[in-house]
Amino acid sequence: MVVLRHEIGDVLRDVRQRQGRTLREVSHSARVSLGYLSEVERGQKEASSELLSSICSALEIPLSLMLREVSERVALAEGIAIPDTVPTDMANEFAATRNDKPLASV
């Protein structure tokens, strides 16, 4: 079973470590206690959307990018392949509902 807080924590830790930053640096920038940030990274605490936004700002990454990475990890754990682009047939179906030209004819 996938636990969302574990995936979020893993992504946040991965980003921080790739940047070569310490927990102390990020917790200070995010205005979050070092202990709490550590618990979030280890998946022990369920962070609020406000806290996640603050941590992402401190890491200088968009919240949406962090959530996308989490989503891709969850999909992988569930055995679901997420395409990098919208399949043509789906795009054409969407265009038809909007009375637009299909992408294939553009």
Biopython code that builds the backbone (N, CA, C, O; Angstrom):
import numpy as np
from Bio.PDB.StructureBuilder import StructureBuilder

atoms = [
    (1, "MET", "N", (0.841, -1.178, 0.000)),
    (1, "MET", "CA", (0.000, 0.000, 0.000)),
    (1, "MET", "C", (0.888, 1.245, 0.000)),
    (1, "MET", "O", (1.857, 1.329, 0.756)),
    (2, "VAL", "N", (0.550, 2.197, -0.847)),
    (2, "VAL", "CA", (1.300, 3.442, -0.946)),
    (2, "VAL", "C", (0.802, 4.394, 0.141)),
    (2, "VAL", "O", (-0.401, 4.611, 0.285)),
    (3, "VAL", "N", (1.731, 4.953, 0.895)),
    (3, "VAL", "CA", (1.385, 5.956, 1.905)),
    (3, "VAL", "C", (1.855, 7.300, 1.359)),
    (3, "VAL", "O", (3.052, 7.519, 1.171)),
    (4, "LEU", "N", (0.916, 8.186, 1.110)),
    (4, "LEU", "CA", (1.201, 9.463, 0.459)),
    (4, "LEU", "C", (2.241, 10.276, 1.216)),
    (4, "LEU", "O", (3.119, 10.875, 0.594)),
    (5, "ARG", "N", (2.163, 10.313, 2.545)),
    (5, "ARG", "CA", (3.117, 11.118, 3.305)),
    (5, "ARG", "C", (4.547, 10.608, 3.147)),
    (5, "ARG", "O", (5.500, 11.383, 3.228)),
    (6, "HIS", "N", (4.696, 9.285, 2.918)),
    (6, "HIS", "CA", (6.035, 8.730, 2.681)),
    (6, "HIS", "C", (6.582, 9.208, 1.338)),
    (6, "HIS", "O", (7.751, 9.580, 1.232)),
    (7, "GLU", "N", (5.736, 9.196, 0.324)),
    (7, "GLU", "CA", (6.160, 9.631, -1.009)),
    (7, "GLU", "C", (6.497, 11.130, -1.009)),
    (7, "GLU", "O", (7.488, 11.547, -1.608)),
    (8, "ILE", "N", (5.678, 11.921, -0.345)),
    (8, "ILE", "CA", (5.948, 13.368, -0.259)),
    (8, "ILE", "C", (7.276, 13.601, 0.445)),
    (8, "ILE", "O", (8.101, 14.387, -0.021)),
    (9, "GLY", "N", (7.480, 12.931, 1.550)),
    (9, "GLY", "CA", (8.726, 13.077, 2.297)),
    (9, "GLY", "C", (9.936, 12.673, 1.483)),
    (9, "GLY", "O", (10.969, 13.342, 1.519)),
    (10, "ASP", "N", (9.811, 11.569, 0.743)),
    (10, "ASP", "CA", (10.923, 11.115, -0.093)),
    (10, "ASP", "C", (11.272, 12.135, -1.169)),
    (10, "ASP", "O", (12.447, 12.396, -1.430)),
    (11, "VAL", "N", (10.250, 12.707, -1.789)),
    (11, "VAL", "CA", (10.497, 13.703, -2.841)),
    (11, "VAL", "C", (11.149, 14.952, -2.248)),
    (11, "VAL", "O", (12.112, 15.473, -2.810)),
    (12, "LEU", "N", (10.639, 15.430, -1.131)),
    (12, "LEU", "CA", (11.220, 16.623, -0.510)),
    (12, "LEU", "C", (12.678, 16.379, -0.112)),
    (12, "LEU", "O", (13.537, 17.231, -0.340)),
    (13, "ARG", "N", (12.952, 15.232, 0.473)),
    (13, "ARG", "CA", (14.323, 14.904, 0.865)),
    (13, "ARG", "C", (15.231, 14.805, -0.362)),
    (13, "ARG", "O", (16.350, 15.317, -0.351)),
    (14, "ASP", "N", (14.749, 14.146, -1.419)),
    (14, "ASP", "CA", (15.539, 14.010, -2.643)),
    (14, "ASP", "C", (15.902, 15.380, -3.221)),
    (14, "ASP", "O", (17.046, 15.613, -3.614)),
    (15, "VAL", "N", (14.934, 16.270, -3.269)),
    (15, "VAL", "CA", (15.182, 17.617, -3.805)),
    (15, "VAL", "C", (16.211, 18.336, -2.942)),
    (15, "VAL", "O", (17.166, 18.915, -3.459)),
    (16, "ARG", "N", (16.018, 18.300, -1.647)),
    (16, "ARG", "CA", (16.941, 18.987, -0.728)),
    (16, "ARG", "C", (18.359, 18.441, -0.868)),
    (16, "ARG", "O", (19.319, 19.209, -0.931)),
    (17, "GLN", "N", (18.490, 17.134, -0.916)),
    (17, "GLN", "CA", (19.816, 16.529, -1.018)),
    (17, "GLN", "C", (20.469, 16.813, -2.367)),
    (17, "GLN", "O", (21.682, 17.018, -2.429)),
    (18, "ARG", "N", (19.692, 16.830, -3.441)),
    (18, "ARG", "CA", (20.246, 17.169, -4.754)),
    (18, "ARG", "C", (20.776, 18.598, -4.770)),
    (18, "ARG", "O", (21.726, 18.912, -5.487)),
    (19, "GLN", "N", (20.153, 19.457, -3.974)),
    (19, "GLN", "CA", (20.600, 20.849, -3.879)),
    (19, "GLN", "C", (21.791, 20.993, -2.936)),
    (19, "GLN", "O", (22.391, 22.065, -2.852)),
    (20, "GLY", "N", (22.131, 19.931, -2.234)),
    (20, "GLY", "CA", (23.244, 19.973, -1.294)),
    (20, "GLY", "C", (22.952, 20.820, -0.070)),
    (20, "GLY", "O", (23.859, 21.408, 0.520)),
    (21, "ARG", "N", (21.683, 20.882, 0.309)),
    (21, "ARG", "CA", (21.274, 21.710, 1.448)),
    (21, "ARG", "C", (20.998, 20.846, 2.665)),
    (21, "ARG", "O", (20.668, 19.666, 2.547)),
    (22, "THR", "N", (21.138, 21.446, 3.821)),
    (22, "THR", "CA", (20.893, 20.732, 5.070)),
    (22, "THR", "C", (19.447, 20.945, 5.517)),
    (22, "THR", "O", (18.764, 21.862, 5.063)),
    (23, "LEU", "N", (19.007, 20.071, 6.417)),
    (23, "LEU", "CA", (17.689, 20.253, 7.028)),
    (23, "LEU", "C", (17.601, 21.609, 7.708)),
    (23, "LEU", "O", (16.579, 22.291, 7.632)),
    (24, "ARG", "N", (18.686, 21.990, 8.375)),
    (24, "ARG", "CA", (18.710, 23.262, 9.099)),
    (24, "ARG", "C", (18.478, 24.445, 8.157)),
    (24, "ARG", "O", (17.697, 25.344, 8.470)),
    (25, "GLU", "N", (19.149, 24.448, 7.012)),
    (25, "GLU", "CA", (18.996, 25.540, 6.042)),
    (25, "GLU", "C", (17.553, 25.646, 5.547)),
    (25, "GLU", "O", (16.967, 26.728, 5.517)),
    (26, "VAL", "N", (17.002, 24.504, 5.162)),
    (26, "VAL", "CA", (15.651, 24.498, 4.605)),
    (26, "VAL", "C", (14.619, 24.827, 5.683)),
    (26, "VAL", "O", (13.669, 25.566, 5.429)),
    (27, "SER", "N", (14.803, 24.284, 6.872)),
    (27, "SER", "CA", (13.829, 24.564, 7.940)),
    (27, "SER", "C", (13.836, 26.053, 8.287)),
    (27, "SER", "O", (12.787, 26.636, 8.559)),
    (28, "HIS", "N", (15.010, 26.658, 8.277)),
    (28, "HIS", "CA", (15.100, 28.096, 8.556)),
    (28, "HIS", "C", (14.386, 28.903, 7.466)),
    (28, "HIS", "O", (13.599, 29.802, 7.765)),
    (29, "SER", "N", (14.665, 28.576, 6.206)),
    (29, "SER", "CA", (14.037, 29.297, 5.086)),
    (29, "SER", "C", (12.524, 29.096, 5.053)),
    (29, "SER", "O", (11.776, 30.016, 4.720)),
    (30, "ALA", "N", (12.079, 27.890, 5.401)),
    (30, "ALA", "CA", (10.650, 27.570, 5.365)),
    (30, "ALA", "C", (9.921, 28.012, 6.631)),
    (30, "ALA", "O", (8.691, 27.990, 6.694)),
    (31, "ARG", "N", (10.703, 28.418, 7.647)),
    (31, "ARG", "CA", (10.131, 28.806, 8.943)),
    (31, "ARG", "C", (9.360, 27.651, 9.580)),
    (31, "ARG", "O", (8.243, 27.800, 10.075)),
    (32, "VAL", "N", (10.023, 26.485, 9.538)),
    (32, "VAL", "CA", (9.492, 25.251, 10.111)),
    (32, "VAL", "C", (10.573, 24.712, 11.031)),
    (32, "VAL", "O", (11.761, 24.821, 10.725)),
    (33, "SER", "N", (10.173, 24.132, 12.155)),
    (33, "SER", "CA", (11.199, 23.584, 13.048)),
    (33, "SER", "C", (11.949, 22.456, 12.350)),
    (33, "SER", "O", (11.386, 21.712, 11.548)),
    (34, "LEU", "N", (13.216, 22.352, 12.673)),
    (34, "LEU", "CA", (14.068, 21.328, 12.084)),
    (34, "LEU", "C", (13.495, 19.941, 12.356)),
    (34, "LEU", "O", (13.457, 19.099, 11.459)),
    (35, "GLY", "N", (13.054, 19.701, 13.576)),
    (35, "GLY", "CA", (12.491, 18.399, 13.936)),
    (35, "GLY", "C", (11.248, 18.063, 13.139)),
    (35, "GLY", "O", (11.068, 16.922, 12.713)),
    (36, "TYR", "N", (10.388, 19.055, 12.934)),
    (36, "TYR", "CA", (9.155, 18.801, 12.193)),
    (36, "TYR", "C", (9.461, 18.518, 10.726)),
    (36, "TYR", "O", (8.874, 17.613, 10.131)),
    (37, "LEU", "N", (10.383, 19.292, 10.138)),
    (37, "LEU", "CA", (10.762, 19.053, 8.752)),
    (37, "LEU", "C", (11.352, 17.651, 8.605)),
    (37, "LEU", "O", (11.071, 16.955, 7.628)),
    (38, "SER", "N", (12.153, 17.245, 9.556)),
    (38, "SER", "CA", (12.730, 15.905, 9.537)),
    (38, "SER", "C", (11.631, 14.848, 9.564)),
    (38, "SER", "O", (11.701, 13.858, 8.835)),
    (39, "GLU", "N", (10.626, 15.053, 10.395)),
    (39, "GLU", "CA", (9.518, 14.097, 10.479)),
    (39, "GLU", "C", (8.720, 14.056, 9.176)),
    (39, "GLU", "O", (8.261, 12.992, 8.759)),
    (40, "VAL", "N", (8.557, 15.213, 8.533)),
    (40, "VAL", "CA", (7.856, 15.256, 7.246)),
    (40, "VAL", "C", (8.652, 14.467, 6.213)),
    (40, "VAL", "O", (8.088, 13.653, 5.481)),
    (41, "GLU", "N", (9.956, 14.706, 6.152)),
    (41, "GLU", "CA", (10.805, 14.001, 5.188)),
    (41, "GLU", "C", (10.809, 12.492, 5.416)),
    (41, "GLU", "O", (10.910, 11.723, 4.461)),
    (42, "ARG", "N", (10.702, 12.067, 6.656)),
    (42, "ARG", "CA", (10.688, 10.638, 6.955)),
    (42, "ARG", "C", (9.295, 10.028, 6.849)),
    (42, "ARG", "O", (9.114, 8.836, 7.101)),
    (43, "GLY", "N", (8.313, 10.842, 6.476)),
    (43, "GLY", "CA", (6.950, 10.346, 6.307)),
    (43, "GLY", "C", (6.235, 10.076, 7.610)),
    (43, "GLY", "O", (5.261, 9.324, 7.639)),
    (44, "GLN", "N", (6.705, 10.680, 8.689)),
    (44, "GLN", "CA", (6.084, 10.464, 9.991)),
    (44, "GLN", "C", (5.000, 11.486, 10.301)),
    (44, "GLN", "O", (4.143, 11.251, 11.154)),
    (45, "LYS", "N", (5.036, 12.621, 9.610)),
    (45, "LYS", "CA", (4.026, 13.664, 9.816)),
    (45, "LYS", "C", (3.335, 13.968, 8.501)),
    (45, "LYS", "O", (3.958, 13.970, 7.439)),
    (46, "GLU", "N", (2.052, 14.221, 8.587)),
    (46, "GLU", "CA", (1.220, 14.594, 7.452)),
    (46, "GLU", "C", (1.241, 16.118, 7.360)),
    (46, "GLU", "O", (0.623, 16.795, 8.181)),
    (47, "ALA", "N", (1.937, 16.653, 6.382)),
    (47, "ALA", "CA", (2.099, 18.105, 6.263)),
    (47, "ALA", "C", (0.866, 18.747, 5.635)),
    (47, "ALA", "O", (0.261, 18.188, 4.721)),
    (48, "SER", "N", (0.501, 19.927, 6.134)),
    (48, "SER", "CA", (-0.614, 20.681, 5.553)),
    (48, "SER", "C", (-0.181, 21.270, 4.211)),
    (48, "SER", "O", (1.010, 21.333, 3.907)),
    (49, "SER", "N", (-1.153, 21.696, 3.418)),
    (49, "SER", "CA", (-0.829, 22.309, 2.125)),
    (49, "SER", "C", (-0.031, 23.592, 2.320)),
    (49, "SER", "O", (0.840, 23.907, 1.509)),
    (50, "GLU", "N", (-0.317, 24.335, 3.388)),
    (50, "GLU", "CA", (0.429, 25.562, 3.665)),
    (50, "GLU", "C", (1.883, 25.252, 3.991)),
    (50, "GLU", "O", (2.791, 25.950, 3.539)),
    (51, "LEU", "N", (2.098, 24.210, 4.770)),
    (51, "LEU", "CA", (3.453, 23.821, 5.125)),
    (51, "LEU", "C", (4.205, 23.316, 3.897)),
    (51, "LEU", "O", (5.368, 23.668, 3.700)),
    (52, "LEU", "N", (3.561, 22.501, 3.076)),
    (52, "LEU", "CA", (4.199, 22.018, 1.851)),
    (52, "LEU", "C", (4.566, 23.185, 0.939)),
    (52, "LEU", "O", (5.638, 23.192, 0.335)),
    (53, "SER", "N", (3.698, 24.145, 0.844)),
    (53, "SER", "CA", (3.982, 25.329, 0.029)),
    (53, "SER", "C", (5.196, 26.079, 0.562)),
    (53, "SER", "O", (6.043, 26.523, -0.213)),
    (54, "SER", "N", (5.282, 26.220, 1.858)),
    (54, "SER", "CA", (6.411, 26.903, 2.488)),
    (54, "SER", "C", (7.722, 26.143, 2.253)),
    (54, "SER", "O", (8.754, 26.751, 1.969)),
    (55, "ILE", "N", (7.674, 24.831, 2.372)),
    (55, "ILE", "CA", (8.875, 24.015, 2.153)),
    (55, "ILE", "C", (9.308, 24.103, 0.688)),
    (55, "ILE", "O", (10.495, 24.246, 0.393)),
    (56, "CYS", "N", (8.349, 24.016, -0.217)),
    (56, "CYS", "CA", (8.674, 24.111, -1.646)),
    (56, "CYS", "C", (9.256, 25.483, -1.981)),
    (56, "CYS", "O", (10.183, 25.584, -2.785)),
    (57, "SER", "N", (8.723, 26.526, -1.377)),
    (57, "SER", "CA", (9.279, 27.875, -1.593)),
    (57, "SER", "C", (10.715, 27.930, -1.104)),
    (57, "SER", "O", (11.582, 28.495, -1.771)),
    (58, "ALA", "N", (10.969, 27.348, 0.057)),
    (58, "ALA", "CA", (12.334, 27.323, 0.603)),
    (58, "ALA", "C", (13.277, 26.543, -0.306)),
    (58, "ALA", "O", (14.457, 26.874, -0.414)),
    (59, "LEU", "N", (12.752, 25.503, -0.959)),
    (59, "LEU", "CA", (13.549, 24.693, -1.873)),
    (59, "LEU", "C", (13.598, 25.296, -3.284)),
    (59, "LEU", "O", (14.297, 24.801, -4.168)),
    (60, "GLU", "N", (12.838, 26.372, -3.463)),
    (60, "GLU", "CA", (12.755, 27.074, -4.748)),
    (60, "GLU", "C", (12.277, 26.160, -5.876)),
    (60, "GLU", "O", (12.819, 26.171, -6.981)),
    (61, "ILE", "N", (11.246, 25.370, -5.565)),
    (61, "ILE", "CA", (10.589, 24.549, -6.577)),
    (61, "ILE", "C", (9.093, 24.801, -6.482)),
    (61, "ILE", "O", (8.577, 25.023, -5.387)),
    (62, "PRO", "N", (8.387, 24.773, -7.604)),
    (62, "PRO", "CA", (6.934, 24.944, -7.557)),
    (62, "PRO", "C", (6.273, 23.767, -6.827)),
    (62, "PRO", "O", (6.691, 22.619, -6.977)),
    (63, "LEU", "N", (5.260, 24.063, -6.053)),
    (63, "LEU", "CA", (4.499, 23.023, -5.369)),
    (63, "LEU", "C", (3.967, 22.015, -6.391)),
    (63, "LEU", "O", (3.968, 20.809, -6.141)),
    (64, "SER", "N", (3.519, 22.510, -7.530)),
    (64, "SER", "CA", (2.963, 21.624, -8.558)),
    (64, "SER", "C", (3.998, 20.629, -9.061)),
    (64, "SER", "O", (3.658, 19.479, -9.339)),
    (65, "LEU", "N", (5.245, 21.044, -9.183)),
    (65, "LEU", "CA", (6.298, 20.144, -9.634)),
    (65, "LEU", "C", (6.558, 19.044, -8.603)),
    (65, "LEU", "O", (6.745, 17.880, -8.957)),
    (66, "MET", "N", (6.568, 19.426, -7.331)),
    (66, "MET", "CA", (6.761, 18.438, -6.274)),
    (66, "MET", "C", (5.599, 17.441, -6.282)),
    (66, "MET", "O", (5.814, 16.234, -6.179)),
    (67, "LEU", "N", (4.374, 17.946, -6.403)),
    (67, "LEU", "CA", (3.205, 17.062, -6.410)),
    (67, "LEU", "C", (3.186, 16.166, -7.647)),
    (67, "LEU", "O", (2.733, 15.023, -7.585)),
    (68, "ARG", "N", (3.677, 16.688, -8.763)),
    (68, "ARG", "CA", (3.742, 15.861, -9.974)),
    (68, "ARG", "C", (4.704, 14.696, -9.768)),
    (68, "ARG", "O", (4.406, 13.566, -10.156)),
    (69, "GLU", "N", (5.848, 14.967, -9.162)),
    (69, "GLU", "CA", (6.815, 13.898, -8.882)),
    (69, "GLU", "C", (6.197, 12.855, -7.948)),
    (69, "GLU", "O", (6.366, 11.652, -8.147)),
    (70, "VAL", "N", (5.486, 13.327, -6.937)),
    (70, "VAL", "CA", (4.806, 12.403, -6.015)),
    (70, "VAL", "C", (3.787, 11.569, -6.790)),
    (70, "VAL", "O", (3.708, 10.354, -6.609)),
    (71, "SER", "N", (3.016, 12.216, -7.644)),
    (71, "SER", "CA", (2.003, 11.524, -8.430)),
    (71, "SER", "C", (2.621, 10.448, -9.319)),
    (71, "SER", "O", (2.078, 9.350, -9.441)),
    (72, "GLU", "N", (3.754, 10.765, -9.936)),
    (72, "GLU", "CA", (4.424, 9.794, -10.795)),
    (72, "GLU", "C", (4.934, 8.604, -9.987)),
    (72, "GLU", "O", (4.876, 7.468, -10.458)),
    (73, "ARG", "N", (5.429, 8.854, -8.781)),
    (73, "ARG", "CA", (5.901, 7.757, -7.928)),
    (73, "ARG", "C", (4.754, 6.868, -7.481)),
    (73, "ARG", "O", (4.888, 5.645, -7.443)),
    (74, "VAL", "N", (3.623, 7.481, -7.141)),
    (74, "VAL", "CA", (2.452, 6.705, -6.724)),
    (74, "VAL", "C", (1.942, 5.875, -7.892)),
    (74, "VAL", "O", (1.618, 4.699, -7.724)),
    (75, "ALA", "N", (1.868, 6.478, -9.075)),
    (75, "ALA", "CA", (1.408, 5.748, -10.258)),
    (75, "ALA", "C", (2.318, 4.560, -10.548)),
    (75, "ALA", "O", (1.839, 3.474, -10.876)),
    (76, "LEU", "N", (3.613, 4.759, -10.428)),
    (76, "LEU", "CA", (4.567, 3.684, -10.651)),
    (76, "LEU", "C", (4.340, 2.545, -9.652)),
    (76, "LEU", "O", (4.369, 1.372, -10.023)),
    (77, "ALA", "N", (4.116, 2.901, -8.387)),
    (77, "ALA", "CA", (3.865, 1.897, -7.350)),
    (77, "ALA", "C", (2.565, 1.139, -7.615)),
    (77, "ALA", "O", (2.427, -0.028, -7.245)),
    (78, "GLU", "N", (1.620, 1.814, -8.256)),
    (78, "GLU", "CA", (0.337, 1.179, -8.582)),
    (78, "GLU", "C", (0.376, 0.443, -9.918)),
    (78, "GLU", "O", (-0.596, -0.204, -10.307)),
    (79, "GLY", "N", (1.499, 0.545, -10.611)),
    (79, "GLY", "CA", (1.624, -0.125, -11.897)),
    (79, "GLY", "C", (0.934, 0.586, -13.033)),
    (79, "GLY", "O", (0.558, -0.038, -14.025)),
    (80, "ILE", "N", (0.765, 1.883, -12.897)),
    (80, "ILE", "CA", (0.103, 2.678, -13.929)),
    (80, "ILE", "C", (1.153, 3.486, -14.676)),
    (80, "ILE", "O", (1.994, 4.150, -14.069)),
    (81, "ALA", "N", (1.094, 3.422, -16.002)),
    (81, "ALA", "CA", (2.016, 4.209, -16.827)),
    (81, "ALA", "C", (1.348, 5.532, -17.175)),
    (81, "ALA", "O", (0.251, 5.548, -17.733)),
    (82, "ILE", "N", (1.995, 6.622, -16.855)),
    (82, "ILE", "CA", (1.473, 7.944, -17.173)),
    (82, "ILE", "C", (2.216, 8.453, -18.400)),
    (82, "ILE", "O", (3.436, 8.611, -18.361)),
    (83, "PRO", "N", (1.491, 8.714, -19.496)),
    (83, "PRO", "CA", (2.179, 9.188, -20.701)),
    (83, "PRO", "C", (2.743, 10.595, -20.496)),
    (83, "PRO", "O", (2.181, 11.399, -19.752)),
    (84, "ASP", "N", (3.859, 10.878, -21.163)),
    (84, "ASP", "CA", (4.461, 12.208, -21.085)),
    (84, "ASP", "C", (3.632, 13.238, -21.827)),
    (84, "ASP", "O", (3.689, 14.429, -21.519)),
    (85, "THR", "N", (2.857, 12.779, -22.810)),
    (85, "THR", "CA", (2.016, 13.674, -23.599)),
    (85, "THR", "C", (0.608, 13.127, -23.627)),
    (85, "THR", "O", (0.365, 11.980, -23.250)),
    (86, "VAL", "N", (-0.303, 13.940, -24.068)),
    (86, "VAL", "CA", (-1.684, 13.508, -24.194)),
    (86, "VAL", "C", (-1.795, 12.678, -25.476)),
    (86, "VAL", "O", (-1.397, 13.141, -26.545)),
    (87, "PRO", "N", (-2.334, 11.453, -25.378)),
    (87, "PRO", "CA", (-2.491, 10.638, -26.590)),
    (87, "PRO", "C", (-3.357, 11.363, -27.623)),
    (87, "PRO", "O", (-4.300, 12.066, -27.260)),
    (88, "THR", "N", (-3.039, 11.193, -28.903)),
    (88, "THR", "CA", (-3.734, 11.893, -29.986)),
    (88, "THR", "C", (-5.228, 11.640, -29.958)),
    (88, "THR", "O", (-6.014, 12.573, -30.120)),
    (89, "ASP", "N", (-5.641, 10.375, -29.752)),
    (89, "ASP", "CA", (-7.076, 10.076, -29.751)),
    (89, "ASP", "C", (-7.799, 10.800, -28.616)),
    (89, "ASP", "O", (-8.936, 11.240, -28.787)),
    (90, "MET", "N", (-7.155, 10.923, -27.475)),
    (90, "MET", "CA", (-7.762, 11.646, -26.363)),
    (90, "MET", "C", (-7.827, 13.150, -26.668)),
    (90, "MET", "O", (-8.828, 13.803, -26.373)),
    (91, "ALA", "N", (-6.781, 13.681, -27.246)),
    (91, "ALA", "CA", (-6.764, 15.103, -27.607)),
    (91, "ALA", "C", (-7.836, 15.399, -28.651)),
    (91, "ALA", "O", (-8.513, 16.424, -28.574)),
    (92, "ASN", "N", (-7.991, 14.504, -29.626)),
    (92, "ASN", "CA", (-9.010, 14.695, -30.660)),
    (92, "ASN", "C", (-10.412, 14.620, -30.075)),
    (92, "ASN", "O", (-11.299, 15.376, -30.471)),
    (93, "GLU", "N", (-10.609, 13.706, -29.134)),
    (93, "GLU", "CA", (-11.908, 13.579, -28.466)),
    (93, "GLU", "C", (-12.237, 14.854, -27.699)),
    (93, "GLU", "O", (-13.367, 15.339, -27.734)),
    (94, "PHE", "N", (-11.231, 15.391, -27.004)),
    (94, "PHE", "CA", (-11.428, 16.633, -26.267)),
    (94, "PHE", "C", (-11.728, 17.777, -27.226)),
    (94, "PHE", "O", (-12.620, 18.587, -26.971)),
    (95, "ALA", "N", (-10.988, 17.846, -28.323)),
    (95, "ALA", "CA", (-11.204, 18.910, -29.308)),
    (95, "ALA", "C", (-12.610, 18.816, -29.890)),
    (95, "ALA", "O", (-13.248, 19.842, -30.129)),
    (96, "ALA", "N", (-13.103, 17.600, -30.123)),
    (96, "ALA", "CA", (-14.439, 17.412, -30.690)),
    (96, "ALA", "C", (-15.516, 17.934, -29.749)),
    (96, "ALA", "O", (-16.521, 18.483, -30.199)),
    (97, "THR", "N", (-15.314, 17.769, -28.464)),
    (97, "THR", "CA", (-16.304, 18.262, -27.496)),
    (97, "THR", "C", (-16.292, 19.788, -27.423)),
    (97, "THR", "O", (-17.253, 20.401, -26.957)),
    (98, "ARG", "N", (-15.199, 20.396, -27.888)),
    (98, "ARG", "CA", (-15.088, 21.856, -27.879)),
    (98, "ARG", "C", (-15.333, 22.438, -29.270)),
    (98, "ARG", "O", (-15.180, 23.642, -29.476)),
    (99, "ASN", "N", (-15.716, 21.580, -30.231)),
    (99, "ASN", "CA", (-15.931, 21.986, -31.620)),
    (99, "ASN", "C", (-14.692, 22.583, -32.256)),
    (99, "ASN", "O", (-14.789, 23.478, -33.096)),
    (100, "ASP", "N", (-13.524, 22.091, -31.857)),
    (100, "ASP", "CA", (-12.256, 22.511, -32.434)),
    (100, "ASP", "C", (-11.826, 21.496, -33.488)),
    (100, "ASP", "O", (-12.420, 20.427, -33.630)),
    (101, "LYS", "N", (-10.792, 21.856, -34.214)),
    (101, "LYS", "CA", (-10.210, 20.912, -35.167)),
    (101, "LYS", "C", (-9.405, 19.875, -34.408)),
    (101, "LYS", "O", (-8.738, 20.212, -33.430)),
    (102, "PRO", "N", (-9.449, 18.632, -34.833)),
    (102, "PRO", "CA", (-8.607, 17.612, -34.204)),
    (102, "PRO", "C", (-7.133, 17.970, -34.383)),
    (102, "PRO", "O", (-6.755, 18.596, -35.374)),
    (103, "LEU", "N", (-6.313, 17.575, -33.430)),
    (103, "LEU", "CA", (-4.893, 17.866, -33.494)),
    (103, "LEU", "C", (-4.238, 17.245, -34.720)),
    (103, "LEU", "O", (-3.301, 17.817, -35.276)),
    (104, "ALA", "N", (-4.718, 16.088, -35.146)),
    (104, "ALA", "CA", (-4.114, 15.395, -36.278)),
    (104, "ALA", "C", (-4.245, 16.212, -37.557)),
    (104, "ALA", "O", (-3.429, 16.064, -38.467)),
    (105, "SER", "N", (-5.262, 17.077, -37.642)),
    (105, "SER", "CA", (-5.464, 17.847, -38.874)),
    (105, "SER", "C", (-4.801, 19.225, -38.819)),
    (105, "SER", "O", (-4.852, 19.972, -39.796)),
    (106, "VAL", "N", (-4.190, 19.564, -37.704)),
    (106, "VAL", "CA", (-3.566, 20.881, -37.565)),
    (106, "VAL", "C", (-2.202, 20.883, -38.203)),
    (106, "VAL", "O", (-1.516, 21.905, -38.190)),
]
sb = StructureBuilder()
sb.init_structure("model")
sb.init_model(0)
sb.init_chain("A")
sb.init_seg("    ")
for serial, (resi, resn, name, xyz) in enumerate(atoms, 1):
    if name == "N":
        sb.init_residue(resn, " ", resi, " ")
    sb.init_atom(name, np.array(xyz, "f"), 0.0, 1.0, " ", f" {name:<3s}", serial, name[0])
structure = sb.get_structure()
